[in-house]
Amino acid sequence: MSTDTTSAPAFRFVAVTFDCTDPAELARFYEELLGLPVLFSTDDFILIGEKGAPGLGFNRTADYRPPTWPDPAQGKQAHMEVGVDDLDIAEKRALALGAVKPESQPDPDRWRVLLDPAGHPFCITTLA
């Protein structure tokens, strides 16, 4: 492995993108949940975040199939961990914005698993 950094390309983490059928709906959910503004928008892709910091993208996918977590029939694909100050208050806010709380909750005193409007699991936790 070479240690010559003069010829190595510079990489930086820019965003994580979620597939979905409706980028506007999913972006609106996370925009309100996380308080992040829209940085870029087309009919098929929306990026939210703070300029100069990693963001979240939402990409229209015609054959999108939502995860079926905890049923392994359609894997969860990816999930985010979102830090909160109070689990109960944060859960109520996320549910009011359109999240769904599945019955399966592996450790509800430490974190809560919720599903965004496109079915992607995400966790809220006071550990972060």
N, C-alpha and C positions, 0 to 999 in steps of 0.2 A: 504494500500500500504506500503510495507516494505521500510525502508530507509537504510537497511544493504547493502552497496555496496561491501562488501568483497566477497559475493557469487554471485553477479550479473555479467553476462557475459559482456565483452567489445564489443561494437558495433561501427563500423566506416563506414562511407559512402565510398564506393569503386568506384561505376560506375553506370551509367544509360545505359541500353542496348536497342537498337532499333531493331525490327524485320525488315527483308528485304529479297529480293530474291538474292541480290548480295552483300555480306559483303565487298568484296574488293572495289567495286565501291563506296559504301557509305562511307567506311573508308577513301578512297582517297579524297573524297570531303571534309569531315570534317578535315582531316589531313591538307589539304591545307588552308581551310577556317580559322581554329583556330591555325595553326602552331604547332600541337601536333604530336609527333612521335608515331609509332606503338610500343606497349609494348608486345603484344602477338598476334600470328596469326596462325590460322588453316584454312582449306578450308571453314569451316562453322561458324567461329567466329573470330573477330578481335577486339582488345582493343587498343585504342589510349589514350595518356595522358602523364603526367609527373610522374615519379616514386615517390611514396609516396603521390600523390594527386589524387582526384577523376578523373575518366576517362569516356570515352564513348565507349560502346561496340556495335558491329553490328553482329546480329545473323541471319543466313540463316533460313528462315521459308518457307517450301514448299507451303503452302496455303496462303501466305501473300497477303493481300488485302490493297492497299494503302488508306490512308484517302482521303475523298472527300471534305474536308473543302473548302468553307463554307457550302456546301450541307451536311446535316446531315445523308445521306444514309449510309456512312461508317465513323464513328466518328474519330476525329483527334488523339485519343489514348493518346497523350502527345505532348508537344512542349517545345522547349527551348527558353530562352531569351538570346540574345548575345549582349553584350555591344560593341559599336563602337564610334569612335570620330566624324565621319561624315556620315550621313545616305546615301547621294547620292553616295559618293565614295565607301562605303561598299556595297551598293546595286549593283553597277556596277561590283565589284569584285566577289560577290557571284553569280551573273548571269553568269559571264564569266566562273566560275568553274562548272556550271551546274544547279544552282538553277533556279526556275521558279517563276515569280511574278504573283500571282492570281489577278484578277480584283478587288476583294473585299479587301479594305484597310480601316479598321475601324478608324484609326487615323494616317494618313501617315506623319503628321508633328512631331509626337512623336515616332512612331515606324513603321516599315514596316514588313508585313507578307510575307515570302517567303516559297517556298516548296523545300525540298532537292531532290536529284535525285530519292529517293524512295517514294516521295510524302508526307513526314512528314512536317507539318508546323513548322517553327521557326521564331522568330521575331528578328530583329535587332533594337537596340534602343540606344539613347544617354543618357538615364536616368540612366543607370547602371554604 
